[in-house]
């Protein structure tokens, strides 16, 4: 038996085993990173959904308050009108006092209605912002999955661009005319995140 040949074969086997072990270890690290990224994305998505739900509940509450204030305003206006007619017919000073009270009540109800409408508008804006933030968090999760995948660099960039184009259509300010300022801010934020993703892929 050729001793040198036997040692060479053994060394080759050891090298192959070492390489396979390193590959397995690297794959374990990649899988752990992907799982961690998925867990973070899931947590961020749940937080965004919770915020969106809270904002919607606030909007509904504000709308209910606005409707109630409108009802109160209508009642107060009717009472003021009745009192005004009574005063025109020469009713007693007691009735005139009631008229003044009704007018004050109508004014207060109107102020409450305006305040409730402002609260409803603010709540709607918060709900829209939470909705757009949830969409961005979903895009970030997709990018993290792409970045941690085994695809080559060009394939990752191509997939990342596809995700960006799809999300930019949903986030475009023209799709959210009632809350255009919020949508514009979210749209710019998406573009910034896309640039960061591209930079990361180019560097790794």
Backbone as a chain_set.jsonl record, in Angstrom:
{"seq": "XXXXXXXXXXXXXXXXXXXXXXXXXXXXXXXXXXXXXXXXXXXXXXXXXXXXXXXXXXXXXXXXXXXXXXXXXXXXXXXXXXXXXXXXXXXXXXXXXXXXXXXXXXXXXXXXXXXXXXXXXXXXXXXXXXXXXXXXXXXXXXXXXXXXXXXXXXXXXXXXXXXXXXXXXXXXXXXXXXXXXXXXXXXXXXXXXXXXXXXXXXXX", "coords": {"N": [[0.873, -1.201, 0.0], [0.469, 2.251, -0.787], [1.741, 4.572, 1.236], [1.807, 7.388, 1.308], [-0.244, 8.001, -0.452], [-2.437, 7.023, 0.975], [-2.465, 8.689, 3.24], [-2.96, 11.139, 1.962], [-5.519, 10.725, 1.017], [-6.896, 10.474, 3.417], [-6.475, 13.022, 4.46], [-7.837, 14.534, 2.583], [-10.432, 13.641, 3.052], [-10.798, 14.592, 5.642], [-10.637, 17.345, 5.187], [-12.868, 17.707, 3.523], [-14.892, 16.973, 5.307], [-14.567, 18.944, 7.222], [-15.191, 21.213, 5.743], [-17.867, 20.683, 5.125], [-18.919, 20.748, 7.674], [-18.464, 23.445, 8.351], [-20.075, 24.655, 6.431], [-22.577, 23.757, 7.274], [-22.691, 24.977, 9.767], [-22.678, 27.675, 8.971], [-25.074, 27.783, 7.582], [-26.842, 27.327, 9.673], [-26.456, 29.673, 11.13], [-27.415, 31.54, 9.279], [-30.1, 30.752, 9.126], [-30.892, 31.245, 11.769], [-30.602, 34.014, 11.86], [-32.512, 34.76, 9.979], [-34.82, 33.808, 11.231], [-34.825, 35.397, 13.527], [-35.13, 37.921, 12.354], [-37.643, 37.601, 11.239], [-39.165, 37.281, 13.553], [-38.826, 39.798, 14.736], [-40.067, 41.382, 12.792], [-42.664, 40.374, 12.914], [-43.383, 41.151, 15.491], [-43.265, 43.939, 15.214], [-45.254, 44.31, 13.325], [-47.522, 43.467, 14.75], [-47.552, 45.427, 16.738], [-48.006, 47.717, 15.193], [-50.512, 47.121, 14.132], [-51.993, 47.104, 16.463], [-51.808, 49.794, 17.201], [-53.138, 50.941, 15.031], [-55.696, 49.874, 15.405], [-56.366, 51.064, 17.847], [-56.397, 53.729, 17.066], [-58.515, 53.709, 15.244], [-60.627, 53.114, 16.98], [-60.593, 55.412, 18.539], [-61.309, 57.278, 16.608], [-63.923, 56.444, 15.988], [-65.141, 56.912, 18.46], [-64.884, 59.697, 18.633], [-66.468, 60.455, 16.455], [-68.989, 59.589, 17.302], [-69.315, 61.302, 19.489], [-69.449, 63.713, 18.123], [-71.816, 63.393, 16.681], [-73.65, 63.228, 18.817], [-73.317, 65.757, 19.917], [-74.319, 67.288, 17.845], [-77.008, 66.548, 17.91], [-77.738, 67.562, 20.409], [-77.316, 70.249, 19.902], [-79.291, 70.726, 17.991], [-81.621, 70.313, 19.536], [-81.344, 72.373, 21.403], [-81.473, 74.59, 19.728], [-84.104, 74.379, 18.823], [-85.475, 74.759, 21.22], [-84.702, 77.386, 21.753], [-85.922, 78.699, 19.642], [-88.63, 78.274, 20.22], [-88.817, 79.681, 22.622], [-88.239, 82.232, 21.721], [-90.443, 82.82, 20.141], [-92.38, 82.844, 22.114], [-91.552, 85.056, 23.597], [-92.034, 87.07, 21.739], [-94.762, 87.117, 21.77], [-95.308, 88.456, 24.039], [-94.741, 87.226, 26.504], [-94.075, 86.379, 29.968], [-91.38, 87.677, 32.059], [-90.057, 85.52, 33.06], [-90.234, 83.59, 31.109], [-88.67, 84.89, 29.215], [-86.229, 84.747, 30.449], [-85.817, 82.034, 30.268], [-85.522, 81.878, 27.553], [-83.075, 83.182, 27.183], [-81.435, 81.367, 28.546], [-81.777, 79.159, 26.929], [-80.592, 80.099, 24.615], [-77.958, 80.333, 25.479], [-77.431, 77.656, 25.976], [-77.667, 76.649, 23.398], [-75.502, 77.901, 22.161], [-73.375, 76.79, 23.594], [-73.705, 74.097, 22.919], [-73.16, 74.242, 20.202], [-70.464, 74.955, 20.265], [-69.426, 72.658, 21.465], [-70.005, 70.833, 19.461], [-68.329, 71.689, 17.393], [-65.846, 71.259, 18.587], [-65.953, 68.475, 18.913], [-66.019, 67.666, 16.259], [-63.487, 68.489, 15.439], [-61.936, 66.784, 17.007], [-62.699, 64.371, 15.897], [-61.657, 64.61, 13.333], [-58.924, 64.699, 13.915], [-58.588, 62.156, 15.05], [-59.175, 60.579, 12.843], [-57.031, 61.24, 11.208], [-54.932, 60.169, 12.723], [-55.611, 57.483, 12.581], [-55.262, 56.985, 9.86], [-52.514, 57.46, 9.626], [-51.521, 55.385, 11.245], [-52.37, 53.232, 9.732], [-50.849, 53.512, 7.361], [-48.3, 53.296, 8.445], [-48.358, 50.657, 9.282], [-48.371, 49.386, 6.824], [-45.841, 50.095, 5.865], [-44.229, 48.802, 7.765], [-44.776, 46.185, 7.096], [-43.587, 46.056, 4.574], [-40.915, 46.449, 5.316], [-40.5, 44.067, 6.715], [-40.665, 42.243, 4.634], [-38.439, 43.009, 3.126], [-36.399, 42.415, 4.95], [-36.617, 39.643, 4.99], [-35.853, 39.082, 2.371], [-33.214, 40.055, 2.399], [-32.0, 38.287, 4.176], [-32.147, 35.936, 2.845], [-31.025, 33.191, 0.705], [-30.55, 34.036, -1.845], [-28.735, 35.414, -4.663], [-26.89, 38.562, -4.956], [-27.88, 40.245, -7.051], [-30.404, 39.137, -7.514], [-31.611, 39.621, -5.049], [-31.682, 42.446, -5.067], [-33.38, 42.875, -7.242], [-35.773, 41.662, -6.342], [-36.219, 43.251, -4.105], [-36.708, 45.755, -5.306], [-39.062, 45.176, -6.642], [-40.824, 44.771, -4.501], [-40.78, 47.348, -3.447], [-41.899, 48.929, -5.548], [-44.522, 47.948, -5.635], [-45.463, 48.652, -3.079], [-45.166, 51.438, -3.152], [-47.143, 52.277, -4.873], [-49.44, 51.855, -3.349], [-48.952, 53.64, -1.281], [-48.83, 56.124, -2.407], [-49.368, 59.65, -2.421], [-51.539, 60.574, -3.967], [-53.368, 58.604, -3.698], [-54.471, 59.007, -1.29], [-56.063, 61.398, -0.753], [-57.543, 62.774, 1.17], [-55.949, 62.776, 3.394], [-53.461, 63.881, 2.593], [-51.028, 65.076, 3.345], [-50.017, 63.434, 5.387], [-49.757, 61.047, 3.957], [-47.834, 61.833, 2.091], [-45.581, 62.202, 3.701], [-45.208, 59.547, 4.629], [-44.722, 58.308, 2.196], [-42.266, 59.444, 1.425], [-40.723, 58.44, 3.498], [-40.792, 55.714, 2.922], [-39.304, 55.694, 0.545], [-36.802, 56.439, 1.545], [-36.209, 54.24, 3.192], [-36.057, 52.296, 1.238], [-33.751, 53.095, -0.119], [-31.876, 52.619, 1.907], [-32.076, 49.844, 2.088], [-31.126, 49.05, -0.46], [-28.506, 50.003, -0.269], [-27.523, 48.399, 1.792], [-27.672, 45.829, 0.622], [-25.829, 46.17, -1.463], [-23.492, 46.403, -0.031], [-23.115, 43.995, 1.169]], "CA": [[0.0, 0.0, 0.0], [1.222, 3.515, -0.852], [1.445, 5.302, 2.479], [1.536, 8.793, 0.977], [-1.575, 8.067, -1.06], [-3.422, 6.812, 2.045], [-2.532, 9.939, 4.027], [-3.605, 12.177, 1.13], [-6.963, 10.442, 0.995], [-7.421, 10.817, 4.743], [-6.493, 14.491, 4.572], [-8.934, 15.02, 1.719], [-11.69, 13.355, 3.755], [-10.898, 15.524, 6.772], [-10.932, 18.672, 4.621], [-14.267, 17.695, 3.062], [-15.752, 16.957, 6.495], [-14.472, 20.269, 7.846], [-15.941, 22.128, 4.892], [-19.298, 20.4, 5.31], [-19.278, 21.242, 9.021], [-18.519, 24.912, 8.273], [-21.27, 25.009, 5.657], [-23.747, 23.516, 8.129], [-22.707, 26.035, 10.788], [-23.077, 28.931, 8.313], [-26.504, 27.689, 7.275], [-27.542, 27.503, 10.957], [-26.41, 31.105, 11.451], [-28.337, 32.242, 8.375], [-31.467, 30.434, 9.536], [-31.156, 31.947, 13.029], [-30.782, 35.435, 11.539], [-33.802, 34.899, 9.302], [-35.878, 33.623, 12.233], [-34.845, 36.595, 14.382], [-35.712, 39.012, 11.567], [-39.087, 37.33, 11.124], [-39.772, 37.551, 14.862], [-38.907, 41.261, 14.906], [-41.078, 41.895, 11.874], [-43.979, 39.989, 13.448], [-43.651, 42.006, 16.652], [-43.53, 45.289, 14.713], [-46.563, 44.284, 12.666], [-48.55, 43.404, 15.802], [-47.615, 46.742, 17.391], [-48.633, 48.654, 14.257], [-51.937, 46.787, 14.059], [-52.609, 47.547, 17.718], [-51.937, 51.251, 17.108], [-54.192, 51.241, 14.059], [-56.971, 49.553, 16.043], [-56.623, 52.094, 18.849], [-56.741, 54.962, 16.356], [-59.874, 53.556, 14.718], [-61.56, 53.225, 18.102], [-60.651, 56.827, 18.905], [-62.068, 57.958, 15.562], [-65.336, 56.096, 16.176], [-65.613, 57.606, 19.651], [-65.01, 61.111, 18.303], [-67.63, 60.595, 15.568], [-70.184, 59.462, 18.142], [-69.434, 62.547, 20.248], [-69.871, 64.757, 17.195], [-73.242, 63.194, 16.412], [-74.394, 63.582, 20.021], [-73.291, 67.217, 20.043], [-75.231, 67.823, 16.829], [-78.362, 66.341, 18.425], [-77.94, 68.539, 21.483], [-77.418, 71.572, 19.282], [-80.607, 70.813, 17.359], [-82.606, 70.475, 20.601], [-81.195, 73.703, 21.983], [-81.966, 75.554, 18.747], [-85.567, 74.29, 18.834], [-85.925, 75.401, 22.453], [-84.503, 78.827, 21.593], [-86.954, 79.19, 18.722], [-89.9, 78.322, 20.949], [-88.747, 80.766, 23.592], [-88.289, 83.497, 20.986], [-91.843, 83.04, 19.752], [-93.119, 83.201, 23.327], [-91.2, 86.434, 23.947], [-92.717, 87.948, 20.789], [-96.174, 87.195, 22.139], [-95.446, 89.196, 25.294], [-94.741, 86.336, 27.651], [-93.515, 86.938, 31.196], [-89.912, 87.758, 32.125], [-89.567, 84.173, 33.326], [-90.054, 82.964, 29.804], [-87.517, 85.525, 28.566], [-85.035, 84.157, 31.065], [-85.655, 80.712, 29.665], [-85.002, 82.1, 26.201], [-81.636, 83.446, 27.314], [-80.794, 80.109, 28.927], [-81.782, 78.308, 25.743], [-79.573, 80.628, 23.706], [-76.646, 79.943, 26.007], [-77.297, 76.212, 25.764], [-77.43, 76.446, 21.969], [-74.129, 78.323, 21.885], [-72.465, 75.776, 24.168], [-73.83, 72.885, 22.117], [-72.442, 74.495, 18.948], [-69.024, 74.879, 20.572], [-69.107, 71.242, 21.683], [-70.048, 70.155, 18.172], [-67.1, 72.058, 16.675], [-64.741, 70.561, 19.251], [-66.07, 67.048, 18.608], [-65.632, 67.487, 14.859], [-62.024, 68.6, 15.388], [-61.398, 65.536, 17.572], [-62.94, 63.307, 14.925], [-60.678, 64.798, 12.251], [-57.613, 64.299, 14.438], [-58.591, 60.707, 15.203], [-59.11, 60.005, 11.495], [-55.646, 61.399, 10.755], [-54.121, 59.185, 13.454], [-55.927, 56.164, 12.04], [-54.617, 56.895, 8.555], [-51.069, 57.345, 9.866], [-51.27, 54.035, 11.742], [-52.571, 52.318, 8.603], [-49.69, 53.621, 6.473], [-47.144, 52.759, 9.178], [-48.473, 49.2, 9.242], [-47.978, 48.975, 5.481], [-44.38, 50.227, 5.796], [-43.649, 47.729, 8.579], [-44.905, 44.958, 6.313], [-42.556, 46.13, 3.537], [-39.633, 46.239, 5.987], [-40.397, 42.646, 7.012], [-40.368, 41.562, 3.375], [-37.042, 43.307, 2.78], [-35.549, 41.643, 5.857], [-36.632, 38.255, 4.522], [-35.043, 39.028, 1.154], [-31.814, 40.27, 2.768], [-31.482, 37.11, 4.882], [-32.324, 34.745, 2.013], [-29.82, 32.664, 0.053], [-30.477, 34.545, -3.213], [-27.551, 36.221, -4.93], [-27.086, 40.003, -4.758], [-28.741, 40.809, -8.1], [-31.77, 38.646, -7.285], [-32.124, 40.348, -3.882], [-31.993, 43.818, -5.494], [-34.548, 42.809, -8.109], [-36.944, 41.388, -5.501], [-36.439, 44.448, -3.278], [-37.328, 46.781, -6.159], [-40.444, 44.747, -6.899], [-41.576, 45.065, -3.268], [-40.881, 48.811, -3.334], [-42.857, 49.449, -6.537], [-45.879, 47.57, -5.224], [-45.844, 49.443, -1.902], [-45.234, 52.866, -3.489], [-48.455, 52.532, -5.479], [-50.419, 51.938, -2.258], [-48.643, 54.762, -0.396], [-48.734, 57.394, -3.146], [-50.282, 60.678, -1.883], [-52.758, 60.697, -4.772], [-54.305, 57.571, -3.249], [-54.958, 59.397, 0.038], [-56.243, 62.843, -0.902], [-58.084, 63.364, 2.396], [-54.824, 62.881, 4.337], [-52.347, 63.918, 1.644], [-49.783, 65.428, 4.04], [-49.54, 62.22, 6.071], [-49.349, 60.094, 2.926], [-46.582, 62.325, 1.506], [-44.519, 61.89, 4.67], [-44.998, 58.1, 4.616], [-44.155, 57.975, 0.892], [-40.852, 59.811, 1.495], [-40.083, 57.494, 4.427], [-40.634, 54.455, 2.185], [-38.182, 55.878, -0.362], [-35.582, 56.436, 2.345], [-35.964, 52.854, 3.593], [-35.637, 51.562, 0.041], [-32.347, 53.435, -0.334], [-31.098, 51.904, 2.923], [-32.068, 48.434, 1.702], [-30.223, 48.911, -1.593], [-27.149, 50.211, 0.231], [-27.159, 47.204, 2.564], [-27.439, 44.733, -0.319], [-24.598, 46.444, -2.21], [-22.331, 46.275, 0.867], [-23.03, 42.625, 1.705]], "C": [[0.902, 1.24, 0.0], [0.827, 4.369, 0.33], [1.088, 6.764, 2.209], [0.135, 8.951, 0.393], [-2.664, 7.919, 0.009], [-3.577, 8.076, 2.892], [-3.237, 11.053, 3.244], [-5.118, 11.98, 1.108], [-7.593, 10.819, 2.326], [-7.524, 12.33, 4.911], [-7.63, 15.083, 3.745], [-10.273, 14.801, 2.393], [-11.896, 14.327, 4.906], [-11.275, 16.922, 6.272], [-12.392, 18.764, 4.182], [-15.221, 17.728, 4.245], [-15.765, 18.317, 7.171], [-15.282, 21.293, 7.069], [-17.441, 21.938, 5.066], [-19.78, 20.916, 6.663], [-19.403, 22.766, 9.024], [-19.755, 25.375, 7.511], [-22.528, 24.839, 6.494], [-23.864, 24.602, 9.192], [-23.172, 27.368, 10.193], [-24.561, 28.94, 8.01], [-27.34, 27.882, 8.544], [-27.589, 28.973, 11.351], [-27.38, 31.888, 10.585], [-29.788, 31.995, 8.776], [-31.835, 31.165, 10.827], [-31.407, 33.427, 12.773], [-32.134, 35.668, 10.886], [-34.949, 34.775, 10.297], [-35.986, 34.843, 13.154], [-35.478, 37.765, 13.655], [-37.217, 38.834, 11.44], [-39.808, 37.625, 12.436], [-39.904, 39.05, 15.1], [-39.982, 41.863, 14.031], [-42.48, 41.586, 12.384], [-44.369, 40.888, 14.62], [-44.0, 43.42, 16.213], [-44.9, 45.365, 14.055], [-47.682, 44.289, 13.703], [-48.699, 44.751, 16.501], [-48.316, 47.752, 16.498], [-50.131, 48.395, 14.151], [-52.667, 47.233, 15.321], [-52.821, 49.057, 17.708], [-53.058, 51.639, 16.161], [-55.577, 50.985, 14.658], [-57.357, 50.627, 17.059], [-57.047, 53.403, 18.19], [-58.153, 54.883, 15.78], [-60.918, 53.685, 15.816], [-61.717, 54.673, 18.541], [-61.475, 57.616, 17.893], [-63.571, 57.692, 15.712], [-65.93, 56.83, 17.383], [-65.841, 59.084, 19.362], [-66.217, 61.363, 17.397], [-68.934, 60.501, 16.356], [-70.411, 60.732, 18.959], [-69.936, 63.683, 19.367], [-71.368, 64.638, 16.889], [-74.102, 63.596, 17.611], [-74.458, 65.091, 20.209], [-74.244, 67.864, 19.044], [-76.684, 67.682, 17.276], [-78.686, 67.366, 19.511], [-78.1, 69.946, 20.912], [-78.792, 71.776, 18.644], [-81.709, 71.027, 18.405], [-82.563, 71.882, 21.189], [-81.733, 74.769, 21.034], [-83.495, 75.562, 18.718], [-86.131, 74.981, 20.071], [-85.791, 76.915, 22.349], [-85.575, 79.432, 20.688], [-88.316, 79.288, 19.41], [-89.925, 79.487, 21.938], [-88.842, 82.132, 22.902], [-89.727, 83.814, 20.556], [-92.681, 83.463, 20.962], [-92.832, 84.646, 23.731], [-91.91, 87.421, 23.034], [-94.199, 88.1, 21.122], [-96.367, 87.901, 23.48], [-95.5, 88.315, 26.517], [-94.032, 87.014, 28.83], [-91.997, 86.954, 31.132], [-89.296, 86.389, 32.404], [-89.321, 83.426, 32.023], [-88.846, 83.553, 29.073], [-86.214, 84.997, 29.149], [-84.749, 82.771, 30.488], [-85.091, 80.831, 28.251], [-83.494, 82.327, 26.24], [-80.864, 82.169, 27.661], [-80.699, 79.171, 27.726], [-80.722, 78.767, 24.741], [-78.169, 80.248, 24.168], [-76.387, 78.457, 25.782], [-76.994, 75.899, 24.303], [-75.998, 76.805, 21.599], [-73.126, 77.28, 22.377], [-72.506, 74.488, 23.354], [-73.079, 73.035, 20.794], [-70.938, 74.395, 19.161], [-68.581, 73.432, 20.773], [-69.075, 70.465, 20.37], [-68.777, 70.432, 17.377], [-65.902, 71.313, 17.25], [-64.756, 69.066, 18.92], [-65.658, 66.763, 17.165], [-64.119, 67.557, 14.7], [-61.372, 67.323, 15.921], [-61.563, 64.374, 16.595], [-61.937, 63.382, 13.774], [-59.294, 64.343, 12.679], [-57.512, 62.782, 14.566], [-58.496, 60.024, 13.848], [-57.691, 60.094, 10.938], [-54.727, 60.388, 11.429], [-54.355, 57.769, 12.92], [-55.247, 55.953, 10.685], [-53.107, 56.707, 8.702], [-50.708, 55.939, 10.341], [-51.404, 53.011, 10.616], [-51.352, 52.313, 7.675], [-48.429, 53.075, 7.14], [-47.161, 51.234, 9.165], [-48.043, 48.664, 7.88], [-46.455, 49.022, 5.334], [-43.697, 49.124, 6.602], [-43.708, 46.393, 7.838], [-43.844, 44.903, 5.211], [-41.178, 45.868, 4.139], [-39.43, 44.757, 6.295], [-40.045, 41.85, 5.749], [-38.915, 41.788, 2.959], [-36.073, 42.518, 3.674], [-35.485, 40.18, 5.432], [-35.776, 38.089, 3.267], [-33.56, 39.12, 1.499], [-31.207, 39.027, 3.421], [-31.614, 35.824, 4.068], [-30.995, 34.326, 1.377], [-29.704, 33.12, -1.404], [-29.183, 35.319, -3.417], [-27.914, 37.708, -4.87], [-28.042, 40.6, -5.788], [-30.198, 40.388, -7.902], [-32.405, 39.364, -6.095], [-32.53, 41.77, -4.275], [-33.25, 43.852, -6.356], [-35.824, 42.592, -7.301], [-37.275, 42.588, -4.626], [-37.112, 45.562, -4.057], [-38.785, 46.455, -6.447], [-41.331, 45.06, -5.698], [-41.8, 46.568, -3.135], [-41.934, 49.368, -4.297], [-44.3, 49.156, -6.117], [-46.363, 48.421, -4.051], [-46.003, 50.912, -2.239], [-46.553, 53.227, -4.145], [-49.506, 52.719, -4.387], [-50.211, 53.184, -1.408], [-48.66, 56.11, -1.099], [-49.769, 58.401, -2.625], [-51.583, 60.821, -2.668], [-53.8, 59.644, -4.424], [-54.962, 57.942, -1.918], [-55.168, 60.918, 0.071], [-56.754, 63.5, 0.38], [-57.001, 63.563, 3.452], [-53.516, 62.945, 3.543], [-51.016, 64.221, 2.338], [-49.171, 64.2, 4.724], [-49.022, 61.214, 5.062], [-48.016, 60.515, 2.293], [-45.404, 61.999, 2.411], [-44.189, 60.396, 4.659], [-44.334, 57.665, 3.304], [-42.653, 58.284, 0.866], [-40.085, 58.839, 2.399], [-39.831, 56.152, 3.744], [-39.44, 54.549, 1.241], [-36.854, 55.835, 0.363], [-35.216, 55.016, 2.775], [-35.502, 52.005, 2.415], [-34.163, 51.834, -0.273], [-31.442, 52.701, 0.659], [-30.986, 50.417, 2.575], [-31.073, 48.191, 0.564], [-28.766, 49.045, -1.153], [-26.663, 48.973, 0.979], [-26.832, 46.033, 1.645], [-26.13, 44.939, -1.07], [-23.347, 46.197, -1.349], [-22.144, 44.86, 1.396], [-23.135, 41.578, 0.596]], "O": [[1.932, 1.287, 0.672], [-0.309, 4.837, 0.41], [0.166, 7.305, 2.82], [-0.578, 9.906, 0.702], [-3.687, 8.602, -0.042], [-4.694, 8.48, 3.218], [-4.019, 11.816, 3.811], [-5.888, 12.938, 1.171], [-8.676, 11.403, 2.373], [-8.512, 12.851, 5.429], [-8.297, 16.025, 4.173], [-11.155, 15.657, 2.325], [-13.0, 14.824, 5.131], [-12.123, 17.594, 6.859], [-13.066, 19.763, 4.432], [-16.238, 18.42, 4.208], [-16.802, 18.793, 7.632], [-15.971, 22.132, 7.651], [-18.195, 22.908, 5.146], [-20.885, 21.444, 6.789], [-20.328, 23.318, 9.62], [-20.402, 26.353, 7.886], [-23.436, 25.668, 6.439], [-24.955, 25.088, 9.491], [-23.95, 28.098, 10.808], [-25.231, 29.962, 8.156], [-28.399, 28.509, 8.513], [-28.605, 29.468, 11.838], [-28.081, 32.779, 11.065], [-30.607, 32.914, 8.768], [-32.958, 31.649, 10.969], [-32.295, 34.031, 13.375], [-32.821, 36.643, 11.191], [-35.924, 35.523, 10.233], [-37.084, 35.268, 13.514], [-36.26, 38.518, 14.235], [-37.974, 39.801, 11.522], [-40.92, 38.153, 12.438], [-40.927, 39.529, 15.59], [-40.725, 42.745, 14.463], [-43.378, 42.425, 12.301], [-45.514, 41.327, 14.735], [-44.913, 44.038, 16.76], [-45.619, 46.353, 14.204], [-48.666, 45.015, 13.564], [-49.809, 45.177, 16.819], [-49.124, 48.55, 16.972], [-50.927, 49.333, 14.089], [-53.812, 47.681, 15.263], [-53.862, 49.551, 18.141], [-53.835, 52.55, 16.444], [-56.508, 51.764, 14.454], [-58.512, 51.047, 17.129], [-57.935, 54.099, 18.681], [-58.901, 55.86, 15.819], [-61.97, 54.291, 15.613], [-62.816, 55.118, 18.872], [-62.241, 58.506, 18.261], [-64.387, 58.605, 15.579], [-67.064, 57.305, 17.339], [-66.844, 59.662, 19.779], [-66.91, 62.368, 17.552], [-69.874, 61.253, 16.098], [-71.544, 61.188, 19.109], [-70.741, 64.509, 19.798], [-72.089, 65.634, 16.842], [-75.15, 64.222, 17.45], [-75.486, 65.642, 20.6], [-74.897, 68.862, 19.351], [-77.497, 68.578, 17.052], [-79.766, 67.956, 19.525], [-78.922, 70.73, 21.387], [-79.381, 72.853, 18.74], [-82.621, 71.826, 18.192], [-83.597, 72.5, 21.44], [-82.367, 75.732, 21.466], [-84.111, 76.621, 18.603], [-87.131, 75.695, 19.994], [-86.668, 77.649, 22.804], [-86.068, 80.532, 20.938], [-89.057, 80.25, 19.212], [-90.93, 80.186, 22.068], [-89.446, 83.065, 23.43], [-90.157, 84.966, 20.614], [-93.564, 84.314, 20.859], [-93.731, 85.375, 24.15], [-92.342, 88.484, 23.481], [-94.812, 89.112, 20.783], [-97.482, 87.936, 24.002], [-96.221, 88.613, 27.469], [-93.463, 88.096, 28.685], [-91.396, 86.325, 30.261], [-88.153, 86.128, 32.03], [-88.322, 82.723, 31.868], [-88.097, 82.839, 28.407], [-85.224, 84.823, 28.438], [-83.6, 82.396, 30.255], [-84.295, 80.003, 27.81], [-82.739, 81.756, 25.453], [-79.779, 81.925, 27.134], [-79.696, 78.487, 27.526], [-80.048, 77.955, 24.106], [-77.308, 79.89, 23.364], [-75.276, 78.05, 25.443], [-76.19, 75.02, 23.993], [-75.356, 76.101, 20.818], [-72.168, 76.935, 21.685], [-71.473, 73.86, 23.123], [-72.444, 72.094, 20.319], [-70.223, 73.82, 18.34], [-67.511, 73.027, 20.319], [-68.25, 69.572, 20.176], [-68.212, 69.528, 16.762], [-65.056, 70.803, 16.515], [-63.71, 68.465, 18.677], [-65.026, 65.746, 16.881], [-63.531, 66.794, 13.934], [-60.386, 66.84, 15.364], [-60.692, 63.512, 16.477], [-61.434, 62.363, 13.301], [-58.578, 63.69, 11.92], [-56.485, 62.19, 14.234], [-57.816, 59.006, 13.71], [-57.204, 59.168, 10.288], [-53.847, 59.817, 10.786], [-53.426, 56.966, 12.819], [-54.723, 54.875, 10.404], [-52.499, 55.902, 7.996], [-49.713, 55.367, 9.897], [-50.646, 52.043, 10.553], [-50.882, 51.255, 7.257], [-47.588, 52.464, 6.48], [-46.115, 50.594, 9.05], [-47.419, 47.606, 7.796], [-45.849, 48.118, 4.759], [-42.69, 48.572, 6.161], [-42.795, 45.574, 7.944], [-43.272, 43.847, 4.944], [-40.366, 45.153, 3.551], [-38.32, 44.242, 6.156], [-39.243, 40.917, 5.786], [-38.245, 40.866, 2.494], [-35.052, 42.018, 3.202], [-34.429, 39.552, 5.505], [-35.068, 37.095, 3.113], [-32.744, 38.367, 0.968], [-30.022, 38.748, 3.235], [-31.24, 34.749, 4.537], [-29.983, 35.017, 1.498], [-28.835, 32.631, -2.126], [-28.599, 35.824, -2.457], [-29.085, 38.068, -4.75], [-28.924, 41.381, -5.43], [-31.113, 41.186, -8.1], [-33.594, 39.68, -6.122], [-33.589, 42.25, -3.869], [-34.083, 44.748, -6.218], [-36.836, 43.251, -7.539], [-38.444, 42.914, -4.419], [-37.993, 46.242, -3.531], [-39.635, 47.344, -6.492], [-42.448, 45.551, -5.853], [-42.885, 47.007, -2.753], [-42.765, 50.186, -3.903], [-45.179, 50.01, -6.232], [-47.514, 48.857, -4.02], [-46.876, 51.58, -1.683], [-47.036, 54.35, -3.997], [-50.352, 53.61, -4.471], [-51.172, 53.733, -0.871], [-48.518, 57.143, -0.445], [-50.925, 58.038, -2.411], [-52.619, 61.155, -2.093], [-54.966, 59.763, -4.798], [-55.896, 57.275, -1.473], [-54.517, 61.625, 0.84], [-56.434, 64.658, 0.65], [-57.131, 64.432, 4.313], [-52.59, 62.171, 3.784], [-49.983, 63.673, 1.952], [-47.965, 63.965, 4.646], [-47.978, 60.596, 5.271], [-47.172, 59.671, 1.992], [-44.351, 61.57, 1.939], [-43.016, 60.022, 4.679], [-43.49, 56.768, 3.295], [-41.862, 57.493, 0.352], [-38.95, 58.464, 2.104], [-38.793, 55.526, 3.954], [-38.651, 53.609, 1.139], [-35.886, 55.264, -0.139], [-34.047, 54.632, 2.727], [-34.668, 51.112, 2.566], [-33.42, 50.925, -0.643], [-30.371, 52.22, 0.292], [-29.93, 49.81, 2.749], [-30.28, 47.251, 0.612], [-27.901, 48.295, -1.605], [-25.518, 48.553, 0.813], [-25.844, 45.329, 1.853], [-25.392, 43.979, -1.294], [-22.289, 45.833, -1.862], [-21.118, 44.56, 2.008], [-23.083, 40.38, 0.87]]}, "num_chains": 1, "name": "protein.A"}
